[in-house]
Amino acid sequence: MTATDVPTSSTPAVSARTAAHIEATERYAAHNYHPLPVVLAEGDGAWVVDVDGKRYLDCLAGYSALNFGHSNERLVAVAREQLGKLTLTSRAFFNDKLSGFAEALCRLTGKDMILPMNSGAEAVETAIKVSRKWGYEVKGVPAGQATIITMEGNFHGRTTTIVSFSDDEVATSGYAPFTTGFRGVKYGDIEAVASAIDETTVAVLFEPIQGEGGVVMPPEGFLRDLRALCTERNVLMVADEIQSGLARSGRTFACDHEDVVPDIYIMGKALGGGIYPVSAIAADREVMDVITPGSHGSTFGGNPLAAAIGTEVVAMLEEGTFQARSTEIGAQLEAGFGPLIGKGLSDVRVRGAWAGIDIDPSLMSGRQMSEALMARGILAKDTHGSTVRFAPPLVASDDDIAGLVTAVTEILTAARS
Ligand SMILES: Cc1ncc(COP(=O)(O)O)c(C=O)c1O
C-alpha cells in the first residue's frame, strides 16, 4: 500500500482520489448498488480508464447497453450533431427524427409499429399495458381479469408492477402491496406454461435468455414451442430482448436462434448506444392499435436526440458486423471457459459474446472473482452468489478476450492450489 492508498469498506485498497469519490457518492447518493471500488472517468471501445489513469477491459458493457463500445464514433457523431439542432419536443408535436427511427426499427423487427420510451422498465410496463388492453379489446377477456404468464428467475426491471412478479427477495422486500395479474412458471418449461394459460391469459412475458439470472438459456426448442402455443391459445408472445437483443447473443435478437418471431419485442439498453436511454416495443398494427391518444405516454419517449441515436444503432445492426463479431467472441469464450469446468467452474453458459460462469462456491464468491479480476484490469459483475457474467463490448479484440480467459484461469488456479 502506498502513502496515498487507503482501505475502504471493500477489500481492495484504493487511492485517496478514488476513495474521495466513493465516499462522496456513498454519502450523497442512495445505496441501491454495491459497486466495485473503481471510479471511471473515460471510455473508448472496450476499455475504460479510472481517475488514477488505470485501464480496465469493460466486461459488463453497461449491462449490454454498450454493445457498440464506449464513445462509438458513429453514434457520438450523430448525437453531437443532434445536440446542436433539437433535443426535445415532447410528443405534443411531431419531430423530424422520430419518423425515420420508427421506420428503421419496424424494418429491423419486421413489425408494423413501435412505441418509444426511455428506460427498459418503461418499455416492459408498456408491453404489459398493451397486452392487457389487447386482451380486453381484442381477445375479449372480462374487464379487470387479465393475467400474464411470467418466468421464475426473471429480471424485467424495478418498477412496483415489475417487481410484483419477481422472485428475487432483495428486489421485492419492503415494497408490497404488489400488482396482481401475474402467474409465474418454471423458466423453459413449456408444459408449465400450457397449464398456466386459461381464458384470462393475455400474454406470456419472457427473456429468451435470462441475463441477470446468470445467462440462463431455456432448453432447445422452448422458444419454438412457446411460439406455437401462444398462437394456438391466442396469447401474445412477449419477448423481453432488452439485454439479449441487438447483437449481444450473436443474432439481432436472441429469438432469432430458433427463428421465432414474438408478437411484441421489448428493446432497450443498446438501442441508445450507451449514450442515452432509448427503449421501445414493436408490434403489429392489430396489437398496437389498442393504444389511443392519452392512454399511454412519456415526456421524453421518442425525442429527437433519442431517435437520431436509435436510427444509427439500427443502421449499424443492419450491416450485421456486430452480430458476426459477437459470434466470434462467443466461440473464443466457449473455448476458453469450457475446459475450466471441473477445474474451479461447475458450469459455463455462452451465447454470443455473453457468458455466465458458475464458480465452485467453496473456492470463492462471484464478488471475490470480480474483485480479483479488477485487480488484473478487468471489470465484470457477479450475479447470484457464485455466478459471474461477462458481456464485453462487441468491439473487443481477440487479445482482449484472451486476456479475460487467462485472468479467470489464473485466478481459479491460484484459488485451487
Ligand atoms: C431483460 C431486462 N429487462 C428489463 C431491464 C430493465 O431495464 P432498465 O434498467 O433500463 O429499466 C433489464 C435491465 O437489466 C433487463 O436485463
The ligand as a MOL file (V3000), in Angstrom:
LIG
                    3D

  0  0  0     0  0            999 V3000
M  V30 BEGIN CTAB
M  V30 COUNTS 16 16 0 0 0
M  V30 BEGIN ATOM
M  V30 1 C -34.1310 -8.3050 -19.5470 0
M  V30 2 C -34.2300 -6.9430 -18.9120 0
M  V30 3 N -35.4150 -6.2960 -18.9100 0
M  V30 4 C -35.5410 -5.0840 -18.3580 0
M  V30 5 C -34.4840 -4.4460 -17.7690 0
M  V30 6 C -34.6630 -3.0890 -17.1430 0
M  V30 7 O -34.0350 -2.1060 -17.9010 0
M  V30 8 P -33.7300 -0.6780 -17.2180 0
M  V30 9 O -32.7170 -0.9010 -16.1730 0
M  V30 10 O -33.2340 0.1620 -18.3640 0
M  V30 11 O -35.0340 -0.1800 -16.6660 0
M  V30 12 C -33.2430 -5.0890 -17.7280 0
M  V30 13 C -32.0860 -4.4570 -17.0710 0
M  V30 14 O -31.0980 -5.0600 -16.7340 0
M  V30 15 C -33.1070 -6.3660 -18.3170 0
M  V30 16 O -31.9530 -7.0290 -18.3090 0
M  V30 END ATOM
M  V30 BEGIN BOND
M  V30 1 1 1 2
M  V30 2 1 2 3
M  V30 3 2 2 15
M  V30 4 2 3 4
M  V30 5 1 4 5
M  V30 6 1 5 6
M  V30 7 2 5 12
M  V30 8 1 6 7
M  V30 9 1 7 8
M  V30 10 2 8 9
M  V30 11 1 8 10
M  V30 12 1 8 11
M  V30 13 1 12 13
M  V30 14 1 12 15
M  V30 15 2 13 14
M  V30 16 1 15 16
M  V30 END BOND
M  V30 END CTAB
M  END
